[in-house]
Amino acid sequence: MIRPPAVAGQFYPGNKSALSEMLQLLIPASEIHQRLIGLMSPHAGYIYSGSVAGRTFSNVFIPEEVIILGPNHHGQGHQAAVYGHGSWQTPLGEIAIAEKLAKAVLDSCDYLSEDTLAHRFEHSLEVQVPFLQILSSTVRILPICIGRLPLEALLSIGDCLAEVIADRPCKPLIVASTDMTHYEPGDIAHQKDFAALEYVKKINPVGLHKTVTEKHISMCGVMPVVVMLQAALKLGATMAELVDYKNSGEVTGDQSEVVGYAGVRVY
């Protein structure tokens, strides 16, 4: 099964040459390629968040397999949906699903289920894919769409991913897709977002979940980030760095109602 792009021509250029040119501008050139356990990248239209995503992906070593975790904005399908077979298509071409990795993950975690419906129209995972394609022509992906699950389920999924990753000779990278505060004034968004980012930088999934819940921070991908941080902890992560933070008002010129975007790398 080939999943066609759902938001090409909307969130990013639908033409191969235009998309390639845009990505070359968004991703700073680097001769250093660092191995990470995970990263957090935004998923808005490239004109708004692409520079943050590009800086986050720059100088990152892209292994053979990448697990992409994204929120389920549409509410369709399974609440922890694994896209386990076939390939995804973008204007840059097809990218294969890491099918053996998918099977290992599904076998290890009861909360996960193979399901394509959750992925059909979801943009949060799709917009990460061209960044991976431009950086590696051979990478395979494992997209996992996360809906509204209790904290204990998120931590369990993170533990399961860590166990599977630890057993693989070439350790997959985990990409967690999220935007930050939605549609609040820029100064308030900054205050809320940095309260959440403190826990991301501390690699503290429980603290992040509690802070986002108690402070009513509209961080749409908090659940995928909690999963990524839990897996990173189990895999021995010791440091996380904030690469960049911006908001949509820096593009529109209007700070009265913005969306925040942050990029984080976890070592």
VEXROFI-247340 format. One record per residue: x, y, z of N, C-alpha, C in turn; residue in one letter; residue number from 1. Coordinates in Angstrom, 2 decimals. Atoms other than C-alpha are relative to their C-alpha. Example, Ala and Ser with C-alpha at 12.3 -4.5 7.8 and 13.67 -1.06 7.14 Angstrom:
<nodes>
      nc1      nc2      nc3     cac1     cac2     cac3      cc1      cc2      cc3  type  seq
     0.89    -1.19     0.00    12.30    -4.50     7.80     0.90     1.20     0.00     A    1
    -0.82    -1.19    -0.06    13.67    -1.06     7.14    -0.77     1.09     0.73     S    2
</nodes>
This chain:
<nodes>
      nc1      nc2      nc3     cac1     cac2     cac3      cc1      cc2      cc3  type  seq
     0.83    -1.19     0.00     0.00     0.00     0.00     0.87     1.25     0.00     M    1
    -0.71    -1.27     0.07     1.24     3.47    -0.94    -0.91     1.10     0.56     I    2
     0.77    -1.13    -0.53     0.02     6.40     1.17     0.36     1.25    -0.80     R    3
    -0.29    -1.23     0.75    -0.29     9.47    -1.08     0.09     1.18     0.96     P    4
    -0.09    -1.16    -0.89     0.58    12.87     0.39    -1.37     0.65     0.19     P    5
     1.29    -0.64    -0.32    -2.34    14.57     2.13     0.09     1.52    -0.03     A    6
    -0.09    -1.47    -0.13    -0.97    18.11     2.47     1.07     0.60    -0.90     V    7
    -0.92    -0.58     0.98     1.52    18.54    -0.40    -0.73     1.10    -0.77     A    8
     0.64    -1.14     0.65     0.81    21.89    -2.04    -0.74     0.89     0.97     G    9
     0.62    -0.82    -1.04    -0.63    23.18     1.23     1.02     0.36     1.09     Q   10
    -0.97    -0.23    -1.05     1.86    22.77     4.06     1.42     0.16    -0.56     F   11
    -1.31    -0.08     0.64     4.82    22.47     1.69    -0.21    -0.13    -1.51     Y   12
     0.20     0.03     1.45     5.39    22.69    -2.09    -0.35    -1.39    -0.53     P   13
     0.42     1.25     0.59     3.71    20.01    -4.16     0.83    -0.42    -1.20     G   14
    -0.87     0.26     1.14     6.36    20.17    -6.86     1.38    -0.42     0.49     N   15
    -1.26     0.55    -0.48     9.59    18.16    -6.51     1.12     1.03     0.01     K   16
    -1.11    -0.95     0.07    11.99    20.85    -7.65    -0.19     1.16     0.98     S   17
     0.27    -1.10    -0.93    10.29    23.59    -5.61     0.21    -0.45     1.45     A   18
    -0.17     0.52    -1.36    10.25    21.38    -2.50     1.48    -0.21     0.30     L   19
    -1.43     0.21    -0.20    13.91    20.39    -2.93     0.72     1.32     0.23     S   20
    -0.63    -1.32    -0.14    14.91    24.03    -3.36    -0.32     0.63     1.35     E   21
     0.39    -0.57    -1.29    12.95    25.08    -0.29     0.73    -0.68     1.15     M   22
    -0.68     0.74    -1.06    14.46    22.34     1.87     1.48     0.35     0.06     L   23
    -1.40    -0.39     0.01    17.96    23.28     0.78     0.20     1.34     0.69     Q   24
    -0.08    -1.29    -0.66    17.26    26.79     2.02    -0.30    -0.11     1.50     L   25
     0.43     0.11    -1.39    15.65    25.64     5.28     1.00    -0.75     0.88     L   26
    -0.94     0.84    -0.77    18.36    23.14     6.33     1.41     0.56    -0.15     I   27
    -1.37    -0.53     0.11    21.69    24.82     7.13     0.99    -1.10    -0.34     P   28
    -1.02     0.97     0.39    24.62    23.04     5.51     0.93    -0.27     1.17     A   29
    -0.90     0.37    -1.09    26.86    21.15     7.92     0.82    -1.22    -0.40     S   30
    -0.85     1.16     0.24    29.79    18.76     7.67     0.00    -0.95     1.18     E   31
     0.07     0.82    -1.21    29.12    17.41    11.17    -1.36    -0.68     0.04     I   32
     1.25     0.75    -0.09    26.50    14.68    11.59    -0.02    -0.75     1.32     H   33
     0.04     0.54    -1.35    25.69    13.93    15.22    -1.07    -1.09     0.12     Q   34
     0.98     1.04    -0.29    23.96    10.77    16.39    -0.85     0.44     1.19     R   35
     0.94    -0.37    -1.05    20.88    11.54    18.45    -0.82    -1.22     0.40     L   36
     1.03     0.98    -0.38    18.42     9.43    20.41    -1.34     0.44    -0.56     I   37
     1.27    -0.51     0.49    15.52    11.67    19.48     0.05     1.48    -0.26     G   38
     0.13    -1.44     0.19    14.42    15.09    18.38    -1.48     0.37    -0.03     L   39
     1.35    -0.55     0.03    11.33    17.28    18.59    -0.02     1.07    -1.08     M   40
     0.05    -0.90     1.15    10.29    19.15    15.44    -1.43     0.47    -0.23     S   41
     1.36    -0.52     0.24     7.32    21.40    14.55    -0.59    -0.51    -1.32     P   42
     0.66     0.56     1.17     4.76    20.51    11.89    -0.98     0.94    -0.68     H   43
     0.87    -0.95     0.71     3.13    23.69    10.61     0.45     0.12    -1.45     A   44
    -0.45    -0.27     1.35     3.38    24.97     7.07     1.45     0.46     0.01     G   45
    -1.43    -0.28     0.01     7.01    25.31     6.06     0.31     1.50     0.08     Y   46
    -0.27    -1.43    -0.05     6.74    29.09     5.66    -0.02     0.51     1.43     I   47
     0.09    -0.41    -1.40     5.94    29.30     9.37     1.03    -0.72     0.88     Y   48
    -0.84     0.76    -0.92     7.88    26.50    11.08     1.16    -0.71    -0.66     S   49
    -1.03     0.75     0.72    10.18    25.15     8.38     1.41     0.37     0.39     G   50
    -1.36    -0.38    -0.39    13.19    27.16     9.52     0.40    -0.63     1.31     S   51
    -0.28     0.66    -1.28    12.91    25.73    13.04     0.27    -1.49    -0.24     V   52
    -0.21     1.42     0.31    12.53    22.20    11.68     1.33    -0.21    -0.72     A   53
    -1.24     0.13     0.75    15.42    22.72     9.26     1.22     0.10     0.89     G   54
    -1.13    -0.14    -0.93    17.78    23.91    11.99     0.09    -1.22     0.92     R   55
     0.01     1.15    -0.90    16.72    20.98    14.18     0.56    -1.24    -0.70     T   56
    -0.48     1.16     0.76    17.41    18.39    11.46     1.44     0.17    -0.50     F   57
    -1.34    -0.22     0.54    20.66    20.01    10.32     1.04    -0.65     0.89     S   58
    -1.13     0.71    -0.61    23.88    18.17    11.25    -0.39    -1.23     0.82     N   59
     0.44     1.23    -0.67    21.85    15.16    12.48     0.29    -1.19    -0.91     V   60
    -0.20     1.24     0.73    22.95    11.70    11.40    -1.35    -0.72    -0.12     F   61
     1.26     0.70     0.25    19.94     9.96     9.82     0.31    -1.49    -0.17     I   62
    -0.29     1.44     0.10    20.14     6.20    10.50    -0.90    -0.69    -1.03     P   63
     0.78     0.76     0.99    18.58     3.43     8.41    -1.50     0.09     0.26     E   64
     1.41    -0.01    -0.37    15.28     3.66    10.31    -0.30     1.19     0.91     E   65
     0.45    -1.12    -0.84    13.39     6.59    11.85    -1.44    -0.24     0.42     V   66
     1.36     0.08    -0.55    10.36     6.34    14.11    -0.54     1.42     0.09     I   67
     0.63    -1.33    -0.06     8.06     9.34    13.62    -1.26    -0.10     0.84     I   68
     1.16    -0.05    -0.89     5.57    10.07    16.41    -0.72     1.33    -0.19     L   69
     0.75    -1.23     0.19     2.81    12.57    15.74    -1.37    -0.08     0.63     G   70
     1.34    -0.01    -0.58    -0.50    13.64    17.27    -1.07    -0.28    -1.06     P   71
     1.14     0.27     0.87    -3.85    12.63    15.81    -0.95     1.19     0.07     N   72
     0.82    -1.20     0.00    -5.52    15.92    14.89    -1.46    -0.26    -0.39     H   73
     1.34     0.24     0.56    -8.55    14.35    13.20    -0.85    -0.93     0.86     H   74
     0.75     0.89    -0.88    -9.51    11.81    15.84    -0.46    -1.29    -0.66     G   75
     0.40     1.22     0.70    -9.88     9.02    13.29     0.96    -1.14     0.33     Q   76
    -0.85     1.17    -0.14    -8.58     5.49    13.65     0.37    -0.33     1.43     G   77
    -0.45     0.48    -1.30    -6.81     3.79    16.52     0.74     1.10     0.74     H   78
    -0.64    -1.04    -0.81    -5.46     5.89    19.40     1.52    -0.14     0.07     Q   79
    -1.46     0.17     0.10    -1.94     4.48    18.93     0.26    -0.81    -1.26     A   80
     0.08     0.64     1.30    -1.84     3.71    15.23     1.36    -0.09    -0.68     A   81
    -1.25     0.27     0.69     1.18     2.12    13.56    -0.29    -0.22    -1.48     V   82
     0.09     0.25     1.43     1.52     2.37     9.78     1.09    -1.01    -0.33     Y   83
    -0.96     1.09    -0.05     3.18    -1.00     9.33     0.48    -0.57    -1.31     G   84
    -0.39     0.63     1.27     3.42    -1.86     5.62    -0.04     1.00    -1.15     H   85
     0.07    -0.79     1.23     4.11    -0.35     2.22     0.97     1.16    -0.02     G   86
    -0.85    -1.18     0.12     5.44     3.13     1.60    -0.86     1.26     0.05     S   87
     0.65    -1.32     0.08     4.60     6.82     1.81     0.58     0.73    -1.21     W   88
    -0.43    -0.75     1.16     4.79     9.14    -1.15    -0.02     1.50     0.32     Q   89
    -0.03    -1.46    -0.05     5.83    12.79    -1.20     0.44     0.48    -1.38     T   90
    -0.51    -0.46     1.28     6.80    15.02    -4.12     1.45    -0.40    -0.27     P   91
    -1.38     0.45     0.19    10.37    13.79    -3.53     0.10    -1.47    -0.36     L   92
     0.00     1.41     0.33     9.34    10.19    -4.22    -0.54    -0.85     1.14     G   93
     0.50     0.93    -1.02     8.46     7.10    -2.20     1.05    -0.23     1.08     E   94
    -0.86     0.36    -1.12     9.89     6.30     1.22    -0.60    -1.25     0.64     I   95
     0.49     1.30    -0.45     9.61     2.73     2.47    -0.29     0.00     1.49     A   96
     0.28     0.26    -1.41     8.02     1.70     5.74     1.01    -1.03     0.53     I   97
    -0.92     0.94    -0.65    10.43    -0.05     8.13    -0.84    -1.15     0.57     A   98
     0.99     1.02    -0.33     8.28    -3.18     8.16     0.46    -0.94     1.11     E   99
    -0.49     0.88    -1.07    10.50    -5.39    10.36    -0.02     0.72     1.34     K  100
     0.07    -0.80    -1.22    10.76    -2.60    12.91    -1.44     0.13     0.46     L  101
     1.42    -0.10    -0.34     6.99    -2.16    12.77    -0.50    -1.27     0.68     A  102
     0.43     1.26    -0.60     6.44    -5.84    13.52     0.55    -0.15     1.41     K  103
    -0.60     0.11    -1.33     8.86    -5.75    16.44    -0.70     0.91     1.00     A  104
     0.69    -0.95    -0.88     7.14    -2.69    17.90    -1.40    -0.48     0.33     V  105
     1.36     0.48    -0.22     3.66    -4.13    17.46    -0.01    -1.23     0.91     L  106
    -0.07     1.21    -0.83     4.71    -7.44    19.04     0.33     0.33     1.45     D  107
    -0.48    -0.30    -1.34     6.18    -5.68    22.06    -0.95     0.87     0.82     S  108
     0.83    -0.98    -0.72     3.42    -3.20    22.96    -1.48    -0.22    -0.26     C  109
     1.44     0.26     0.12    -0.23    -3.98    23.63    -0.79     1.25    -0.34     D  110
     0.74    -1.24     0.27    -1.23    -0.32    23.33    -0.02     0.36    -1.48     Y  111
    -0.11    -0.34     1.41    -0.21    -0.14    19.68    -0.79    -0.96    -0.87     L  112
     0.74     0.82     0.95    -2.24    -1.39    16.74     0.30     0.47    -1.41     S  113
    -0.21    -0.40     1.39    -1.64    -1.46    13.01    -1.30     0.58    -0.55     E  114
     1.20    -0.71     0.46    -4.04     1.04    11.46     0.43     1.11    -0.96     D  115
    -0.34    -1.04     0.97    -3.89     3.24     8.35    -0.96     1.18     0.03     T  116
     1.01    -1.07     0.02    -7.06     5.29     8.90     0.49     1.24     0.75     L  117
    -0.48    -1.15    -0.78    -5.44     7.49    11.57     1.00     0.83    -0.78     A  118
    -1.07    -0.68     0.74    -2.70     8.39     9.07    -0.51     0.64    -1.30     H  119
     0.43    -0.35     1.36    -4.84     9.06     6.00     0.07     1.50    -0.28     R  120
     0.03    -1.45     0.22    -5.27    12.82     6.45     0.90     0.76     0.97     F  121
    -0.79    -0.64    -1.05    -2.82    13.50     9.28     1.26     0.65    -0.56     E  122
    -1.15    -0.74     0.53    -0.23    16.17     8.51     1.22    -0.03     0.90     H  123
    -1.08    -0.19    -0.97     1.89    16.06    11.67     1.20    -0.92    -0.26     S  124
    -1.10     0.91     0.35     3.93    13.03    10.55     0.50     0.27    -1.41     L  125
    -0.36    -0.19     1.41     3.87    13.77     6.84     1.00     1.12    -0.21     E  126
    -0.88    -1.15     0.27     5.57    17.16     7.05     1.44    -0.25     0.44     V  127
    -1.37     0.34    -0.40     8.61    15.57     8.74     0.74    -0.80    -1.09     Q  128
    -0.58     0.97     0.92     9.16    13.12     5.89     0.93     0.64    -1.04     V  129
    -0.93    -0.58     0.99    10.64    15.44     3.21     1.35     0.41     0.59     P  130
    -1.28    -0.31    -0.64    13.30    16.59     5.70     0.89    -1.24     0.05     F  131
    -0.76     1.25    -0.05    14.33    12.96     6.14     0.45    -0.43    -1.40     L  132
    -0.34     0.42     1.36    14.23    12.26     2.41     1.15     0.81    -0.59     Q  133
    -1.04    -0.84     0.58    16.45    15.21     1.51     1.35    -0.28     0.65     I  134
    -1.23     0.28    -0.73    19.00    14.12     4.13     0.49    -1.44    -0.20     L  135
    -0.38     1.40     0.22    18.98    10.37     3.31    -0.89    -0.62    -1.06     S  136
     0.77     0.61     1.10    17.94     8.57     0.15    -0.42    -1.43     0.32     S  137
     0.26     1.41    -0.31    17.76     5.17     1.89    -0.77    -0.20     1.30     T  138
     0.67     0.12    -1.29    15.99     5.91     5.18    -1.38    -0.65    -0.15     V  139
     1.34     0.57    -0.11    12.91     3.86     6.11    -0.66     0.57     1.24     R  140
     0.70    -0.66    -1.10    10.23     5.22     8.42    -1.02    -0.93     0.65     I  141
     1.09     0.65    -0.72     7.85     3.92    11.06    -0.88     1.09     0.59     L  142
     0.90    -1.04    -0.50     4.97     6.40    11.47    -0.95    -0.56     1.05     P  143
     0.92     0.37    -1.08     3.01     6.16    14.74    -0.81     1.23     0.38     I  144
     0.91    -1.11    -0.27    -0.02     8.41    15.23    -0.63    -0.20     1.38     C  145
     0.41     0.13    -1.40    -0.84     9.04    18.90    -1.21     0.89     0.29     I  146
     1.19    -0.74    -0.41    -4.30    10.07    20.08     0.03     0.30     1.48     G  147
     0.08    -0.36    -1.41    -5.52    10.91    23.56     0.07    -1.26     0.86     R  148
    -0.24     1.16    -0.85    -4.06     8.30    25.86     0.41     0.46     1.39     L  149
    -0.45    -0.36    -1.35    -3.49     8.32    29.63     1.52    -0.06     0.10     P  150
    -1.45    -0.07    -0.18    -0.01     9.03    30.92     0.63    -1.38     0.10     L  151
    -0.59     1.32    -0.18     0.59     5.42    31.92     0.16    -0.72    -1.34     E  152
    -0.10     0.62     1.32    -0.08     4.28    28.35     1.15     0.62    -0.80     A  153
    -1.08    -0.67     0.71     2.30     6.88    26.91     1.36    -0.47     0.50     L  154
    -1.27     0.46    -0.56     5.08     5.84    29.29     0.28    -1.44    -0.39     L  155
    -0.17     1.39     0.39     4.49     2.18    28.47     0.44    -0.11    -1.46     S  156
    -0.40     0.01     1.40     4.75     2.88    24.73     1.46     0.43    -0.12     I  157
    -1.39    -0.43     0.01     7.99     4.76    25.36     0.94    -1.10     0.44     G  158
    -0.81     1.13    -0.48     9.37     1.80    27.33     0.14    -1.06    -1.08     D  159
    -0.01     1.03     1.05     8.42    -0.60    24.54     0.90     0.42    -1.16     C  160
    -0.84    -0.47     1.09    10.05     1.55    21.86     1.48    -0.10     0.37     L  161
    -1.39     0.07    -0.45    13.23     1.75    23.93     0.53    -1.43    -0.06     A  162
    -0.43     1.41     0.01    13.37    -2.04    24.29     0.28    -0.48    -1.42     E  163
    -0.19     0.42     1.39    12.98    -2.56    20.56     1.23     0.67    -0.59     V  164
    -1.15    -0.74     0.53    15.51     0.14    19.67     1.31    -0.56     0.54     I  165
    -1.22     0.51    -0.62    18.06    -1.25    22.12     0.46    -1.31    -0.62     A  166
    -0.33     1.30     0.58    17.91    -4.63    20.37     0.45     0.07    -1.45     D  167
    -0.33    -0.11     1.42    18.59    -3.27    16.87     1.44     0.46    -0.19     R  168
    -1.41    -0.34     0.18    22.15    -3.06    15.54     0.22     1.46    -0.39     P  169
    -0.06    -1.42     0.36    21.56     0.35    13.94    -1.19     0.69     0.66     C  170
     1.07    -0.55    -0.85    19.57     2.35    16.48    -0.84     1.02    -0.76     K  171
     0.86    -0.98     0.66    16.54     4.12    14.96    -0.05     1.33     0.76     P  172
     0.23    -1.32    -0.56    16.12     7.84    15.55    -1.49     0.17     0.27     L  173
     1.40    -0.28    -0.30    12.87     8.97    17.21    -0.27     1.48    -0.26     I  174
     0.41    -1.37     0.30    11.25    12.12    15.78    -1.40     0.22     0.57     V  175
     1.30    -0.35    -0.57     8.43    13.62    17.87    -0.47     1.32    -0.62     A  176
     0.53    -1.14     0.74     6.24    16.07    15.95    -1.00     0.77     0.85     S  177
     0.94    -0.82    -0.78     4.57    18.95    17.77     0.18     1.48    -0.31     T  178
    -0.05    -1.46    -0.12     3.71    22.62    17.66    -0.23     0.33     1.46     D  179
     0.13    -0.40    -1.39     3.56    24.61    20.86    -1.33     0.73     0.21     M  180
     1.24    -0.71    -0.28     0.96    27.12    22.13    -0.69     0.48    -1.27     T  181
     0.80    -0.39     1.15    -1.85    27.87    19.68    -0.87     1.22     0.30     H  182
     0.94    -1.11     0.07    -3.56    31.22    19.06    -0.13     0.79     1.30     Y  183
    -0.05    -0.92    -1.13    -2.50    33.27    22.05     1.01     1.09    -0.33     E  184
    -0.99    -1.06     0.25    -0.53    36.55    22.20     1.42    -0.52     0.15     P  185
    -1.36     0.50     0.05     3.17    36.10    21.54     0.69    -0.07     1.33     G  186
    -0.68     0.00    -1.29     4.33    37.03    25.03    -0.54    -1.10     0.91     D  187
     0.60     1.06    -0.81     1.89    34.63    26.69     0.43    -1.37    -0.54     I  188
    -0.45     1.25     0.61     2.78    31.87    24.22     1.43    -0.30     0.42     A  189
    -1.40     0.19    -0.39     6.47    32.38    25.00     0.11    -0.48     1.44     H  190
    -0.03     0.37    -1.43     5.85    32.16    28.75    -0.45    -1.44     0.19     Q  191
     0.52     1.36    -0.14     3.76    28.99    28.48     0.94    -1.02    -0.63     K  192
    -0.81     0.97     0.72     5.99    27.32    25.93     1.31    -0.28     0.71     D  193
    -1.27     0.24    -0.68     9.17    27.83    27.90    -0.18    -0.71     1.33     F  194
     0.29     0.82    -1.18     7.50    26.41    30.99    -0.01    -1.47    -0.38     A  195
    -0.01     1.39     0.49     6.91    23.24    28.97     1.38    -0.44    -0.45     A  196
    -1.30     0.36     0.54    10.30    23.32    27.28     1.03    -0.27     1.08     L  197
    -0.91     0.30    -1.10    12.07    23.33    30.65     0.00    -1.50     0.32     E  198
     0.10     1.43    -0.30    10.79    19.79    31.19     0.48    -0.85    -1.18     Y  199
    -0.56     0.70     1.15    11.65    18.75    27.64     1.52    -0.03     0.12     V  200
    -1.46    -0.09    -0.12    15.23    19.95    28.23     0.52    -0.85     1.16     K  201
    -0.39     0.86    -1.13    15.30    18.03    31.53    -0.26    -1.47    -0.29     K  202
     0.39     1.36     0.39    14.10    14.90    29.67    -0.91    -0.60     1.08     I  203
     0.93     0.36    -1.07    11.23    14.69    32.15    -1.41    -0.13    -0.58     N  204
     1.31     0.16     0.65     8.15    13.22    30.44    -1.17     0.22     0.94     P  205
     1.10    -0.17    -0.97     5.99    13.16    33.58    -0.18     1.48     0.34     V  206
     0.07    -1.43    -0.29     6.84    16.76    34.42    -0.58     0.79    -1.16     G  207
     0.56    -0.67     1.18     6.07    17.84    30.86    -1.50    -0.20    -0.06     L  208
     1.43     0.31     0.08     2.70    16.10    30.87    -0.77     0.78     1.07     H  209
     0.66    -0.70    -1.10     1.78    17.62    34.26    -0.06     1.50    -0.26     K  210
    -0.05    -1.44     0.25     2.86    21.14    33.29    -0.94     0.41    -1.12     T  211
     0.90    -0.31     1.12     1.02    21.12    29.95    -1.46    -0.11     0.44     V  212
     1.38     0.19    -0.47    -2.12    19.82    31.66    -0.41     1.10     0.97     T  213
     0.36    -0.97    -1.04    -2.07    22.16    34.67     0.00     1.44    -0.49     E  214
    -0.10    -1.36     0.50    -1.09    25.29    32.75    -0.83     0.20    -1.27     K  215
     0.87    -0.08     1.19    -3.52    24.55    29.89     0.79     0.49    -1.22     H  216
    -0.85    -0.35     1.14    -0.77    24.73    27.28    -0.47    -0.81    -1.20     I  217
     0.57     0.68     1.17    -2.14    23.91    23.84     1.10    -0.54    -0.92     S  218
    -1.09     0.68     0.71     0.88    21.86    22.79    -0.56    -1.27    -0.61     M  219
     0.81     1.06     0.59    -0.80    19.56    20.30     0.69    -1.36     0.01     C  220
    -0.72     1.27     0.04     1.95    16.93    20.25     0.63    -0.38     1.31     G  221
    -0.59     0.33    -1.30     2.60    16.68    23.97     0.09    -1.50     0.20     V  222
    -0.02     1.44    -0.22     1.71    12.99    23.93     1.11    -0.70    -0.78     M  223
    -1.16     0.56     0.68     4.18    12.02    21.19     1.33     0.39     0.65     P  224
    -1.25    -0.43    -0.63     6.85    14.08    22.96     0.23    -0.76     1.31     V  225
    -0.13     0.80    -1.22     6.14    12.30    26.26     0.53    -1.39    -0.33     V  226
    -0.46     1.33     0.41     6.61     8.96    24.47     1.48     0.05    -0.37     V  227
    -1.40    -0.12     0.42     9.87    10.12    22.87     0.92     0.19     1.19     M  228
    -0.85    -0.25    -1.16    11.26    11.44    26.16     0.14    -1.23     0.88     L  229
    -0.07     1.22    -0.81    10.37     8.25    28.03     0.92    -1.02    -0.65     Q  230
    -0.88     0.93     0.71    12.05     6.13    25.37     1.45     0.46     0.12     A  231
    -1.36    -0.53    -0.09    15.08     8.43    25.43     0.61    -0.25     1.37     A  232
    -0.48     0.27    -1.36    15.37     8.10    29.21     0.46    -1.45     0.13     L  233
    -0.33     1.43    -0.10    15.32     4.31    28.95     1.23    -0.37    -0.82     K  234
    -1.15     0.26     0.87    17.97     4.47    26.23     1.26     0.73     0.49     L  235
    -1.18    -0.61    -0.60    20.30     6.48    28.46     0.25     1.45    -0.36     G  236
    -0.17    -1.42     0.34    19.71    10.06    27.30     0.46     0.79     1.22     A  237
    -0.54    -0.81    -1.08    21.64    12.58    29.37    -0.12     1.50    -0.24     T  238
     0.04    -1.42     0.30    21.14    15.90    27.59    -1.00     0.27    -1.12     M  239
     0.87    -0.48     1.07    18.57    17.79    25.54     0.25     1.49    -0.18     A  240
    -0.27    -1.41     0.26    19.16    21.13    23.87    -1.10     0.60    -0.86     E  241
     0.93    -0.77     0.81    16.73    23.72    22.55     0.78     0.60    -1.17     L  242
    -0.70    -0.47     1.19    17.85    24.41    18.99    -0.53     1.35    -0.44     V  243
     0.60    -1.24     0.50    15.39    27.15    18.08    -1.43     0.11     0.52     D  244
     1.39    -0.27    -0.35    12.10    28.76    19.07    -0.46     1.23    -0.76     Y  245
     0.59    -1.12     0.72     9.91    31.01    16.96    -1.51    -0.09     0.12     K  246
     1.45     0.10     0.11     6.26    31.85    16.50    -0.46     0.55    -1.33     N  247
     0.53    -0.36     1.31     4.03    32.47    13.51    -0.06     1.50    -0.22     S  248
     0.04    -1.46     0.14     3.86    36.20    14.25     1.26     0.58    -0.58     G  249
    -1.25    -0.47     0.59     7.47    36.52    13.18    -0.06    -0.05    -1.52     E  250
     0.22     0.06     1.44     6.25    35.66     9.67    -1.11     0.97    -0.41     V  251
     1.15    -0.82     0.37     2.88    37.42     9.65     0.14     1.46     0.43     T  252
    -0.12    -1.34    -0.55     4.01    40.48    11.62    -1.04     0.32     1.04     G  253
     1.08    -0.19    -0.96     1.09    40.02    14.01     0.23    -0.89     1.22     D  254
    -0.26     0.76    -1.22     1.86    38.98    17.59    -1.24    -0.14     0.89     Q  255
     1.20     0.04    -0.83    -1.73    39.20    18.81    -0.55    -1.41     0.18     S  256
     0.52     1.37    -0.06    -2.50    35.54    18.10     0.95    -0.89    -0.80     E  257
    -1.09     0.73     0.68     0.38    33.19    17.34    -0.07    -1.49     0.30     V  258
    -0.30     1.41    -0.33     1.42    29.54    17.22     1.50    -0.09     0.21     V  259
    -1.42     0.13    -0.32     4.74    28.62    18.81     0.60    -1.26    -0.61     G  260
    -0.71     1.12     0.61     7.35    26.33    17.25     1.36    -0.15     0.68     Y  261
    -1.28     0.26    -0.66    10.33    24.71    18.97     0.65    -1.24    -0.58     A  262
    -0.78     1.16     0.42    13.08    22.34    17.93     0.96    -0.40     1.11     G  263
    -0.84     0.52    -1.09    14.89    20.14    20.47     0.71    -1.25    -0.49     V  264
    -0.77     1.22     0.28    17.64    17.54    20.09     0.35    -0.68     1.31     R  265
    -0.25     0.78    -1.21    18.09    14.74    22.64     1.16    -0.95    -0.26     V  266
    -1.23     0.78     0.18    21.49    13.07    23.08     0.05    -1.12     1.05     Y  267
</nodes>
